[in-house]
Each structure stands twice: as C-alpha cells, then as structure tokens.
Amino acid sequence: MQIRAEQLHRHLQAGDLRHIYLVSGEEQLLVDEACDDIVAAATRLGYDERTVFEAVARAPWDELFADAGNLSLFATKRLLDVRIPPRGLDRAGSDAIRGYLDAPLADTLVLCRAAGLDWRQRSNAWYKAIEKAGAVIPVWPIGGRELPRWLDGRCRRAGLELDRDALDALAERVEGNLLAAAQEIEKLKLLHGKGRIGADDIEGGVGDAAHFDTFELIDAAFAGGAVRVHRMLDTLRQEGVAVFMVIAALANQLQRARELAAGENPRIPRRRLPVLQATVKRHGPDGIDDLQKECALLDLQSKGMLRGDAWQSLERVLLSVAGVAQPKLSEEADRLRV
C-alpha cells in the first residue's frame, strides 16, 4: 500500500502496523521526521530493541535477518532501521528484502529510509515487494507556494502565531532549506516564548538561510517567476554550484517540455508537470526550439568557446523561459566566438 505523508499520523494512531515501511524523499528533514513518527509508534507497541543497518555495497544482509530472529533476553520485539542509499539496493539487498518478505518474523518491524529514489528504483522488484507487503511513504519537497502554510503549521505546533507578513518574511529567509526553517522556529520560540510573532521580530532574529537546488530554480523559471529566478540564481552562484550543471539540467527540462509540446508523454514526476505545461503554453513548440538553441550556445560559453559571463547569459535565458524578453545569445554569438 501507499500512504501519503499527511496520512501517516492517522495510520500510526490506528496501531495496526505493517511488517515493513519504506520512507523516501529528497528532503532529509521530512524523511527523518516521518521515520521518527514510525519509530515512536513502534516503541509504544513494544518494539524496544532497535538495530540500524547501512545498506551499502556488499552489506551483510544474511547477518541482519539472522540476528532479527535472535532477540536479547529482555526484548520482546525488534525494529530494523535500514538506511538505503539514493541509488537504491543492489542485487543482494533486493534478494534479501524480497526473501525476508516471503516469511517475515512476527516480532520484527523493518523500517527502510532513503533520501531520494528515482523512478527507476521505484520500478524495481524490491520496491514493489515492499509496496505489496507493507507500506511506502513518498515524501515530496515543500515548494515555494506551500512553504508559508508548512511554516504556519510548524509554528503553531511550537506555540507561535505568525501573521501573514511575518510568515512571508520567514519564508523568504529559509526557502528551500527546511532544516534551517525548523532551527529558526526553535530559535524564535527561545527568544520570544510562545505567542504572537510579527514581521519585525523575523527581520531582527532570523538570518537569510535560503538554499535552492537546481531544479527549484528551473521550476521557478518554467512557472514564470522572474523575480525568484534572479534571487535563486544569485544564491546558487554564491554557493559555488557549477554553472555547467545548471545548464545541463535546464537543457534536459527544455527537452522534456519540447516532447510535451509535440504531444508525446515524457517521463515527468507528476508534481512537476504543471510547470512544464506552463512553459509549453507560454512559448509553444517554436519558442522552445529557440530556447534550446540558446541553451546550446550557453553550453559553449560555459566551456570557454564563447566570450562572456556564462552566469549572466544563463540568467537571461532563464528570464526568457519565464516570459521576460531578453537579448538573445544567438544574436551575439559571431562576435563572441574565441
């Protein structure tokens, strides 16, 4: 079965736990907190012995499940906390998980956690076996639009009440970095105690901890967020992200948009489909072709084959994607060639 992250609390309260859980997602804080909820529920039900297992290459899977059948003298139930790398399980791990699920132990609960699994891993036999025998909980990132609501809920649980201006100010400072957001909320609670927090309190007490990844930047451009593009790109540059990595990701997403414009069905995460559809609607097939040509020239510039600042050119291309008219690199390419 599959459980949405927001349904997990209700599922755990029911007390009828599955043999195995898999929690995966790109945001480590959300994955860890979902796993903490499962561990707490298991502890309440008597799973008082816990083993942490790193599913690295050539991991001793046989030992893990053999030991699971040998509880210590005072333990009644055991929790196996399996840490899966982003690349997923190797053949030995897949075979071990599927073999265990053929005859799971009555007093053992297996919790698998992974900080992000791509669609290939989610189509593998071990993933499907967990989904059939237990439960998978996909944890999706909190986007810019959802962030104020997420912050509001977390603040209220901490006993803080932020007005709209304060929430917007907090979101601006921690966008893309949920761990920093959680830390800043705890700091606000320590500084001001429970109660109402205004925008001035945020301005004076919260540092700028915004962090963006490449695909958040590209999604902002595809969604038409020109103002956010400028700020996010500047943040990535200051963090030392390689410009060619951003260009490669942009080229990849423009290709997905072109396939969508041609009526094809590219493999796109469902949550990202709306921003690609917005780009198709804004530019059409011919406009996307032009953007792909700009991206190819931008790649040459990043490799030193065209003069100029690739970061500045990248911003122009991203603003063009967002719908803001910009000078084209193709119009300057001849004079910029080295």
Salt bridges, closest charged atoms under 4 A:
GLU6 OE2 - ARG4 NE 2.98
GLU26 OE2 - ARG271 NH2 3.65
ASP32 OD1 - ARG113 NH1 3.33
GLU33 OE2 - ARG154 NH2 2.42
GLU49 OE2 - ARG78 NH2 2.38
ASP81 OD2 - ARG50 NH2 2.69
ASP81 OD1 - ARG83 NE 2.95
ASP81 OD2 - ARG113 NH2 2.86
ASP95 OD1 - ARG98 NH2 2.72
ASP118 OD2 - ARG120 NH1 3.65
ASP152 OD2 - ARG156 NE 3.16
GLU161 OE2 - ARG196 NH1 3.08
ASP168 OD1 - ARG164 NE 3.36
GLU175 OE2 - ARG228 NH2 1.92
GLU184 OE1 - LYS187 NZ 3.14
GLU203 OE1 - ARG173 NH2 2.58
ASP208 OD1 - ARG231 NH2 3.41
ASP219 OD1 - ARG272 NH2 2.31
GLU239 OE2 - HIS211 ND1 2.90
GLU259 OE2 - ARG256 NH2 2.77
ASP289 OD1 - ARG258 NE 2.66
ASP290 OD2 - LYS328 NZ 3.88
ASP299 OD2 - LYS303 NZ 2.95
ASP309 OD2 - ARG237 NH2 3.12
GLU315 OE2 - HIS230 ND1 2.57
GLU332 OE2 - ARG316 NH2 3.21
GLU332 OE1 - ARG335 NH2 3.82
ASP334 OD1 - ARG337 NE 3.90
